[in-house]
Amino acid sequence: MTGSNQSSMGATTVLPAGQRRMVLATAMFTGAIYSLNLTLVSISLPFMQGSFSATPDQISWVVTAFIIGMTAMITSTGWVAARLGRKRLYILSLAAFTLISLMCGNATSLEEEVLWRFLQGVSGAPLIPLSQAIVIDVYPREESARAIGVWAIGMMVGPVIAPPIGGWITDLYGWPAVFFINLPIGLYAFLGAILFIPSTPAERGRRIDALGLGTLVIGLIAIQLTLNRGTRLDWFASSEILISFSIGIAFLYAFVVHALTGRDTLINPAMFRDRNYAFGLCLIVFFGTQVFLPTLLLPLMLKNLVHYPIDMIGLLLAPRAIGIMITSAFTGRLTQRIDPRLLIVAGFLMIGASNWMMAQWSLDVGPWEVVWTGLIQGAGSNLVFVPLNALTFRTLDGRYRGDAVPLFYLVLNLGASAGIAAVMTYLTQDTQTAHAILSENITLFNDAARDAMNMASIEREVSRQAGMIAYNNTFMFIAVLAVIPVPFVYLLRRVR
């Protein structure tokens, strides 16, 4: 092995070609178990909602608790990797993530499920930044974009196989099976990490910035709670939301002041002087607000309003991941041959166009319409992620990578949490508004309406129509959100 070690997450250790391929394969399986977990859980949400007798905003906690757990842990990933050694943390995270999947499948209440999902998020937080940092470090700089493109394919293997398999096993064995399927993939990745991932020395003398870590974690969790409970508690009409929001802002302000004035802080402000990294973080926030929404909204809409069977829903969601895989095959090469900013712009526009098409759906939406829009959306997502990822880190000094990569995914997750909270709030309020408007046109001045059975049937249909109107408006809202960052893409500096 050659190269110099710079940090436990930013070690430049270019390996021989054969070992690089095995490391890349291991990182791909790590991405697969992570993405498989997210997709399978989203598909099973309608079944979990029935088992736990939860409302749509309550069941969304199964997704957001995972994100909150990741947020709490990912901020300290660089320090923990330095203290334990990158390989050791990687192996421990894989083992814990896989074992906690068993506990998620055995949960008997919504509260218990949310707790295990939080812990699963904590254990899974280091996996993606560590696997990406490892791939970047073991490949020469000129091949990093192509390697990240291949690594992204691994992340999308899970969503490709998850929808049909997830729908099938959920229908046959119930929603707990979607967690148990993580075990064989987790075992393979675990063995690959032991055998092929290069070790880095632990930095026993490196001290943690306790003040910075504490203020950041408390501030982020308070903001997450605000985002996720705001819908149910009517936002700032609730004293709980006011308190959690105030705590979040106060602690995040304290963190920023400490980072700018302290020494040896958790996050080195110097890395934000890199133009591409700074603007890359801004753009990934917008991407994060959109990337998880289809996997949350579509299963609920297709199951509750259109009444598709769960196995068919799984098949209909697969094309989104297929679109990602198709573009992953050439995005890395295109990033080296044309201006990557063109690919990012095209990706955002494709995401916007797919959501605009979804905003035209009705309760008679056919399978082909779902397949076509999912394919476009998946392709657009990958055209944003791979070039943006490459440009964000291309010019950044390797010594900052240990903190820069986890922060990149922290910002992505915060964007996802904000997007989910905003969209669920918008969807809930718009459903109520549409229902009220439609109900105004229902009167008791005809014989059919006075019949109790007919009234119940009319109420069900009004609720379905109101829900569909709300979903249409929500998809249009996401389409507008996808177009907003397009002019700002060219603030990134092109790197040849």
C-alpha positions as CSV (number, residue, x, y, z in Angstrom):
1,M,0.0,0.0,0.0
2,T,1.2,3.4,-0.9
3,G,0.3,6.9,0.1
4,S,0.2,8.9,3.3
5,N,-2.3,8.7,6.0
6,Q,-4.0,12.0,6.7
7,S,-6.8,11.0,9.0
8,S,-8.9,8.0,9.9
9,M,-11.5,9.0,7.4
10,G,-9.3,11.0,5.0
11,A,-6.5,8.5,4.4
12,T,-5.0,8.5,0.9
13,T,-4.1,4.8,0.4
14,V,-4.3,3.9,-3.3
15,L,-4.5,0.1,-3.5
16,P,-3.6,-2.4,-6.3
17,A,-6.4,-2.8,-8.9
18,G,-7.5,-6.2,-7.7
19,Q,-7.9,-5.1,-4.1
20,R,-9.6,-1.9,-5.1
21,R,-12.3,-3.9,-6.9
22,M,-13.0,-6.0,-3.8
23,V,-13.1,-2.9,-1.6
24,L,-15.6,-1.3,-4.1
25,A,-17.7,-4.5,-4.0
26,T,-17.8,-4.4,-0.2
27,A,-18.8,-0.7,-0.2
28,M,-21.5,-1.4,-2.8
29,F,-23.0,-4.1,-0.6
30,T,-22.9,-1.7,2.3
31,G,-24.8,0.8,0.3
32,A,-27.3,-1.9,-0.8
33,I,-28.2,-2.9,2.8
34,Y,-28.7,0.8,3.7
35,S,-30.9,1.6,0.7
36,L,-32.7,-1.7,0.9
37,N,-33.7,-0.9,4.5
38,L,-35.1,2.5,3.5
39,T,-37.1,1.2,0.5
40,L,-38.5,-1.9,2.1
41,V,-39.7,0.0,5.1
42,S,-41.4,2.6,2.9
43,I,-43.3,0.0,1.0
44,S,-44.5,-1.7,4.2
45,L,-45.7,1.6,5.8
46,P,-49.4,1.0,4.9
47,F,-49.3,-2.4,6.7
48,M,-47.4,-1.0,9.7
49,Q,-50.0,1.8,9.9
50,G,-52.7,-0.8,10.2
51,S,-50.8,-2.9,12.7
52,F,-50.1,0.0,15.0
53,S,-53.4,1.8,14.4
54,A,-51.4,5.0,13.4
55,T,-52.3,8.0,11.4
56,P,-50.3,8.9,8.3
57,D,-48.2,11.5,10.1
58,Q,-47.7,9.2,13.1
59,I,-46.4,6.3,10.8
60,S,-44.0,8.7,9.1
61,W,-42.1,8.6,12.4
62,V,-40.9,5.2,11.4
63,V,-38.9,6.9,8.6
64,T,-38.0,10.1,10.4
65,A,-36.9,8.4,13.6
66,F,-34.2,6.7,11.5
67,I,-33.2,10.0,10.1
68,I,-33.0,11.6,13.6
69,G,-30.8,8.7,14.8
70,M,-28.5,9.3,11.9
71,T,-28.4,13.0,12.6
72,A,-27.4,12.4,16.2
73,M,-24.5,10.0,15.3
74,I,-23.2,11.3,12.0
75,T,-21.9,14.5,13.5
76,S,-19.3,12.5,15.5
77,T,-18.4,10.0,12.8
78,G,-15.1,11.6,12.0
79,W,-14.0,11.6,15.6
80,V,-15.1,8.1,16.4
81,A,-13.4,6.8,13.2
82,A,-10.2,8.5,14.3
83,R,-10.4,7.1,17.8
84,L,-11.4,3.5,16.9
85,G,-9.8,3.3,13.4
86,R,-11.9,3.5,10.3
87,K,-12.1,-0.2,9.6
88,R,-13.1,-1.1,13.2
89,L,-15.9,1.5,13.2
90,Y,-17.1,0.3,9.8
91,I,-17.3,-3.3,11.1
92,L,-19.0,-2.4,14.3
93,S,-21.6,-0.3,12.5
94,L,-22.4,-3.1,10.1
95,A,-22.8,-5.6,12.9
96,A,-25.0,-3.3,15.0
97,F,-27.1,-2.2,12.0
98,T,-27.8,-5.8,11.1
99,L,-28.7,-7.0,14.6
100,I,-31.0,-4.1,15.3
101,S,-32.9,-5.0,12.1
102,L,-34.0,-8.1,14.0
103,M,-35.3,-6.0,16.9
104,C,-37.2,-3.7,14.4
105,G,-38.9,-6.7,13.0
106,N,-40.0,-7.9,16.5
107,A,-41.4,-4.6,17.7
108,T,-45.0,-4.9,19.1
109,S,-45.9,-1.2,19.3
110,L,-45.3,2.0,17.4
111,E,-43.3,3.5,20.3
112,E,-41.0,0.4,20.3
113,E,-40.6,0.4,16.6
114,V,-39.7,4.1,16.6
115,L,-37.1,3.5,19.3
116,W,-35.4,0.6,17.4
117,R,-35.5,2.7,14.2
118,F,-33.8,5.5,16.0
119,L,-31.0,3.1,17.1
120,Q,-30.8,1.6,13.6
121,G,-30.2,5.2,12.4
122,V,-27.5,5.7,15.0
123,S,-25.7,2.4,14.0
124,G,-26.2,3.0,10.3
125,A,-25.0,6.7,10.3
126,P,-21.3,5.9,9.7
127,L,-21.9,3.4,6.9
128,I,-22.4,5.7,3.9
129,P,-19.8,8.4,4.6
130,L,-17.3,5.7,5.6
131,S,-17.9,3.6,2.5
132,Q,-17.7,6.7,0.2
133,A,-14.5,8.0,1.9
134,I,-12.9,4.5,1.6
135,V,-13.8,4.3,-2.2
136,I,-12.4,7.8,-2.8
137,D,-9.2,7.1,-0.9
138,V,-8.3,3.7,-2.5
139,Y,-8.7,5.1,-6.1
140,P,-6.5,7.6,-7.8
141,R,-8.0,11.1,-7.9
142,E,-8.6,11.0,-11.6
143,E,-10.7,7.9,-11.3
144,S,-12.7,9.0,-8.2
145,A,-15.8,10.2,-10.2
146,R,-16.0,6.9,-12.0
147,A,-15.6,4.9,-8.8
148,I,-18.3,7.0,-7.1
149,G,-20.6,6.2,-10.1
150,V,-20.1,2.5,-9.6
151,W,-20.5,2.8,-5.8
152,A,-23.8,4.6,-6.5
153,I,-25.0,1.6,-8.5
154,G,-24.5,-0.5,-5.3
155,M,-26.6,1.9,-3.4
156,M,-29.4,1.4,-6.0
157,V,-29.3,-2.4,-6.1
158,G,-31.5,-2.3,-2.9
159,P,-34.3,-0.2,-4.4
160,V,-34.3,-2.2,-7.6
161,I,-34.9,-5.5,-5.9
162,A,-36.8,-4.1,-2.9
163,P,-40.1,-3.1,-4.5
164,P,-41.1,-6.5,-6.0
165,I,-39.5,-8.5,-3.2
166,G,-40.8,-6.1,-0.5
167,G,-44.4,-6.3,-1.8
168,W,-44.2,-10.0,-2.1
169,I,-42.8,-10.8,1.3
170,T,-45.0,-8.3,3.1
171,D,-48.1,-9.8,1.5
172,L,-47.0,-13.4,2.5
173,Y,-45.2,-12.9,5.8
174,G,-46.2,-9.4,7.1
175,W,-44.1,-6.3,7.5
176,P,-41.6,-7.7,10.0
177,A,-40.0,-9.7,7.1
178,V,-38.8,-6.5,5.5
179,F,-36.3,-6.1,8.3
180,F,-35.2,-9.7,8.4
181,I,-34.1,-9.6,4.8
182,N,-31.2,-7.4,5.8
183,L,-29.4,-10.3,7.5
184,P,-27.8,-12.1,4.6
185,I,-26.7,-8.9,2.9
186,G,-25.4,-7.5,6.2
187,L,-23.4,-10.7,6.7
188,Y,-21.8,-10.5,3.3
189,A,-20.8,-6.9,3.8
190,F,-19.5,-7.7,7.3
191,L,-17.2,-10.4,5.9
192,G,-16.0,-8.2,3.1
193,A,-15.1,-5.4,5.5
194,I,-13.0,-7.8,7.6
195,L,-11.2,-9.2,4.6
196,F,-10.6,-6.3,2.2
197,I,-11.0,-2.9,3.8
198,P,-7.6,-1.4,4.6
199,S,-6.9,-0.6,8.2
200,T,-6.0,2.9,9.4
201,P,-4.2,3.6,12.7
202,A,-6.3,4.9,15.6
203,E,-5.6,8.4,16.8
204,R,-5.7,7.8,20.5
205,G,-4.6,11.3,21.3
206,R,-7.3,13.0,19.4
207,R,-9.7,14.8,21.7
208,I,-13.4,15.3,21.1
209,D,-14.9,18.8,21.0
210,A,-17.5,18.0,23.7
211,L,-19.0,21.4,23.7
212,G,-19.3,21.5,19.9
213,L,-20.7,18.0,19.7
214,G,-23.2,18.5,22.5
215,T,-24.6,21.8,21.2
216,L,-24.8,20.4,17.7
217,V,-26.6,17.2,18.6
218,I,-29.1,18.8,21.0
219,G,-29.8,21.6,18.5
220,L,-30.3,19.2,15.6
221,I,-32.5,16.8,17.6
222,A,-34.7,19.7,18.8
223,I,-35.1,21.0,15.2
224,Q,-35.9,17.4,14.1
225,L,-38.6,17.1,16.8
226,T,-40.0,20.4,15.7
227,L,-40.2,19.3,12.1
228,N,-41.7,16.0,12.8
229,R,-44.3,16.9,15.5
230,G,-45.3,20.2,14.0
231,T,-48.0,18.8,11.8
232,R,-49.8,17.1,14.6
233,L,-49.5,19.9,17.1
234,D,-50.4,22.7,14.7
235,W,-46.9,24.1,14.7
236,F,-46.4,27.4,16.6
237,A,-49.8,27.2,18.1
238,S,-48.3,24.6,20.4
239,S,-46.1,25.5,23.4
240,E,-44.2,22.2,22.8
241,I,-43.2,23.3,19.3
242,L,-42.3,26.7,20.5
243,I,-40.0,25.3,23.2
244,S,-38.3,22.7,20.9
245,F,-37.8,25.2,18.1
246,S,-36.3,27.8,20.6
247,I,-34.0,25.2,22.1
248,G,-32.9,24.1,18.6
249,I,-32.1,27.6,17.4
250,A,-30.3,28.5,20.6
251,F,-28.0,25.5,20.6
252,L,-27.3,25.7,16.9
253,Y,-26.4,29.4,17.4
254,A,-24.1,28.4,20.3
255,F,-22.5,25.7,18.0
256,V,-21.8,28.2,15.2
257,V,-20.3,30.8,17.6
258,H,-18.1,28.1,19.2
259,A,-17.0,26.7,15.8
260,L,-15.9,30.2,14.7
261,T,-14.2,31.3,17.8
262,G,-12.9,28.1,19.5
263,R,-9.8,25.9,18.9
264,D,-9.8,22.3,17.7
265,T,-13.5,22.5,17.1
266,L,-15.7,19.6,15.9
267,I,-16.0,21.2,12.4
268,N,-13.1,23.1,11.0
269,P,-14.4,26.3,9.4
270,A,-11.5,26.4,7.0
271,M,-13.1,23.7,4.8
272,F,-15.9,26.1,3.9
273,R,-13.3,28.3,2.1
274,D,-13.4,25.7,-0.6
275,R,-16.0,27.2,-3.0
276,N,-17.3,23.9,-4.4
277,Y,-17.7,22.3,-1.0
278,A,-19.6,25.3,0.4
279,F,-22.0,25.5,-2.5
280,G,-22.2,21.7,-2.8
281,L,-23.7,21.6,0.7
282,C,-26.3,24.2,-0.3
283,L,-27.4,22.2,-3.3
284,I,-27.5,18.9,-1.5
285,V,-30.0,20.4,0.9
286,F,-32.4,21.0,-2.0
287,F,-31.8,17.5,-3.3
288,G,-32.4,16.0,0.1
289,T,-35.8,17.7,0.4
290,Q,-36.9,15.7,-2.7
291,V,-35.1,12.4,-2.8
292,F,-37.0,10.5,-0.2
293,L,-40.5,11.9,-0.8
294,P,-41.6,9.4,-3.6
295,T,-40.8,6.4,-1.4
296,L,-42.9,7.9,1.4
297,L,-45.9,9.4,-0.6
298,L,-46.4,6.8,-3.4
299,P,-47.0,3.7,-1.3
300,L,-49.6,5.6,0.9
301,M,-51.4,7.1,-2.1
302,L,-51.5,3.9,-4.2
303,K,-52.6,1.8,-1.3
304,N,-55.1,4.1,0.5
305,L,-56.6,6.0,-2.5
306,V,-56.1,3.9,-5.7
307,H,-56.4,0.6,-3.8
308,Y,-53.5,-1.2,-5.6
309,P,-52.4,-4.5,-3.9
310,I,-49.1,-4.1,-2.0
311,D,-47.2,-6.6,-4.3
312,M,-48.2,-4.5,-7.3
313,I,-47.1,-1.3,-5.6
314,G,-43.7,-2.8,-5.1
315,L,-43.4,-3.6,-8.8
316,L,-44.5,-0.1,-9.7
317,L,-41.9,1.5,-7.6
318,A,-39.0,-0.5,-9.1
319,P,-38.6,1.6,-12.2
320,R,-37.4,4.6,-10.1
321,A,-34.4,2.5,-9.0
322,I,-33.9,1.1,-12.5
323,G,-33.7,4.7,-13.9
324,I,-30.9,5.3,-11.3
325,M,-29.0,2.2,-12.3
326,I,-29.3,3.0,-16.0
327,T,-27.8,6.4,-15.6
328,S,-25.2,5.2,-13.1
329,A,-23.7,3.1,-15.8
330,F,-22.5,6.2,-17.7
331,T,-22.8,9.2,-15.4
332,G,-19.3,8.8,-14.0
333,R,-17.8,8.8,-17.5
334,L,-19.9,11.7,-18.6
335,T,-18.8,13.7,-15.5
336,Q,-15.2,13.4,-16.9
337,R,-16.1,14.3,-20.5
338,I,-18.6,17.1,-20.3
339,D,-19.4,19.9,-17.8
340,P,-20.8,18.1,-14.8
341,R,-23.0,21.1,-14.0
342,L,-25.0,20.4,-17.2
343,L,-25.8,16.9,-15.7
344,I,-26.9,18.4,-12.4
345,V,-29.2,20.9,-14.1
346,A,-30.7,18.1,-16.3
347,G,-31.2,16.0,-13.2
348,F,-33.1,18.7,-11.3
349,L,-35.3,19.5,-14.3
350,M,-36.1,15.8,-14.8
351,I,-37.1,15.5,-11.1
352,G,-39.3,18.6,-11.6
353,A,-40.9,17.3,-14.8
354,S,-41.7,13.9,-13.3
355,N,-43.4,15.5,-10.3
356,W,-45.3,17.8,-12.6
357,M,-46.6,14.8,-14.5
358,M,-47.6,13.2,-11.2
359,A,-49.5,16.3,-10.4
360,Q,-51.9,15.5,-13.3
361,W,-52.9,12.1,-12.0
362,S,-56.4,11.1,-11.0
363,L,-57.9,8.2,-9.1
364,D,-57.8,6.3,-12.4
365,V,-54.0,6.5,-12.7
366,G,-52.7,3.5,-14.6
367,P,-49.6,1.4,-13.9
368,W,-47.8,2.7,-17.0
369,E,-48.0,6.3,-15.7
370,V,-46.5,5.3,-12.4
371,V,-43.7,3.4,-14.2
372,W,-42.9,6.2,-16.6
373,T,-42.7,9.0,-14.1
374,G,-40.7,6.8,-11.7
375,L,-38.1,6.0,-14.4
376,I,-37.6,9.7,-15.2
377,Q,-37.4,10.6,-11.5
378,G,-34.8,7.9,-10.8
379,A,-32.7,8.9,-13.7
380,G,-32.8,12.6,-12.7
381,S,-31.9,11.8,-9.1
382,N,-28.7,10.0,-10.1
383,L,-27.8,12.8,-12.6
384,V,-27.9,15.2,-9.7
385,F,-26.2,13.1,-7.0
386,V,-23.1,11.6,-8.8
387,P,-21.8,14.8,-10.5
388,L,-22.7,17.0,-7.4
389,N,-20.9,14.5,-5.2
390,A,-17.8,14.6,-7.4
391,L,-17.7,18.4,-7.7
392,T,-18.2,18.9,-4.0
393,F,-15.1,17.0,-3.0
394,R,-12.9,17.3,-6.0
395,T,-11.0,20.4,-4.9
396,L,-11.3,19.8,-1.1
397,D,-8.0,19.2,0.8
398,G,-7.9,15.5,1.9
399,R,-7.2,16.4,5.5
400,Y,-10.7,17.8,5.8
401,R,-12.4,14.7,4.4
402,G,-12.9,13.0,7.7
403,D,-15.3,15.8,8.8
404,A,-16.5,16.9,5.4
405,V,-18.0,13.7,4.2
406,P,-20.2,13.1,7.3
407,L,-21.3,16.7,7.2
408,F,-22.3,16.3,3.6
409,Y,-24.6,13.5,4.5
410,L,-25.8,15.3,7.6
411,V,-27.0,18.2,5.5
412,L,-28.6,15.7,3.1
413,N,-30.5,14.1,5.9
414,L,-31.6,17.5,7.3
415,G,-32.9,18.4,3.9
416,A,-34.8,15.1,3.8
417,S,-36.3,15.7,7.3
418,A,-37.4,19.2,6.4
419,G,-38.9,18.0,3.1
420,I,-40.8,15.2,4.7
421,A,-42.2,17.5,7.5
422,A,-43.1,20.2,5.0
423,V,-44.8,17.9,2.6
424,M,-46.7,15.9,5.2
425,T,-48.0,19.2,6.7
426,Y,-49.0,20.5,3.3
427,L,-50.6,17.2,2.4
428,T,-52.6,17.0,5.6
429,Q,-53.8,20.6,5.5
430,D,-54.6,20.5,1.8
431,T,-56.6,17.3,2.3
432,Q,-58.8,19.0,4.9
433,T,-59.3,22.0,2.7
434,A,-60.3,20.0,-0.3
435,H,-62.6,17.9,1.8
436,A,-64.3,21.0,3.2
437,I,-64.8,22.5,-0.3
438,L,-66.2,19.3,-1.8
439,S,-68.5,18.7,1.1
440,E,-70.1,22.1,0.6
441,N,-71.7,20.7,-2.6
442,I,-73.3,17.7,-0.8
443,T,-76.8,18.5,0.3
444,L,-79.7,16.5,1.9
445,F,-82.3,17.7,-0.6
446,N,-82.4,14.5,-2.7
447,D,-83.6,11.1,-1.7
448,A,-80.3,9.4,-2.4
449,A,-78.4,11.7,-0.2
450,R,-80.8,11.1,2.7
451,D,-80.2,7.4,2.7
452,A,-77.6,6.6,5.4
453,M,-75.8,4.0,3.3
454,N,-75.6,6.3,0.4
455,M,-74.3,9.1,2.6
456,A,-71.5,6.8,3.9
457,S,-70.6,5.9,0.4
458,I,-70.6,9.5,-0.7
459,E,-68.4,10.4,2.3
460,R,-65.8,7.8,1.3
461,E,-65.8,9.0,-2.2
462,V,-65.4,12.7,-1.1
463,S,-62.5,11.7,1.1
464,R,-60.8,9.9,-1.8
465,Q,-61.3,12.8,-4.2
466,A,-60.0,15.3,-1.5
467,G,-57.0,13.1,-0.9
468,M,-56.2,12.9,-4.6
469,I,-56.5,16.7,-5.0
470,A,-54.1,17.1,-2.1
471,Y,-51.6,14.7,-3.6
472,N,-51.8,16.5,-6.9
473,N,-51.0,19.8,-5.2
474,T,-48.2,18.2,-3.2
475,F,-46.5,16.8,-6.3
476,M,-46.8,20.3,-7.9
477,F,-45.2,21.8,-4.8
478,I,-42.3,19.3,-5.1
479,A,-41.9,20.1,-8.8
480,V,-41.5,23.8,-8.1
481,L,-39.0,22.9,-5.3
482,A,-36.9,20.9,-7.8
483,V,-36.5,23.8,-10.2
484,I,-35.4,26.4,-7.5
485,P,-31.7,25.3,-7.3
486,V,-31.1,25.2,-11.1
487,P,-29.7,28.8,-11.4
488,F,-27.4,28.2,-8.5
489,V,-25.7,25.2,-9.9
490,Y,-23.3,27.4,-11.9
491,L,-21.9,28.8,-8.6
492,L,-20.0,25.5,-8.5
493,R,-16.6,25.8,-10.2
494,R,-16.0,23.3,-13.0
495,V,-12.9,21.1,-12.4
496,R,-11.3,19.4,-15.3
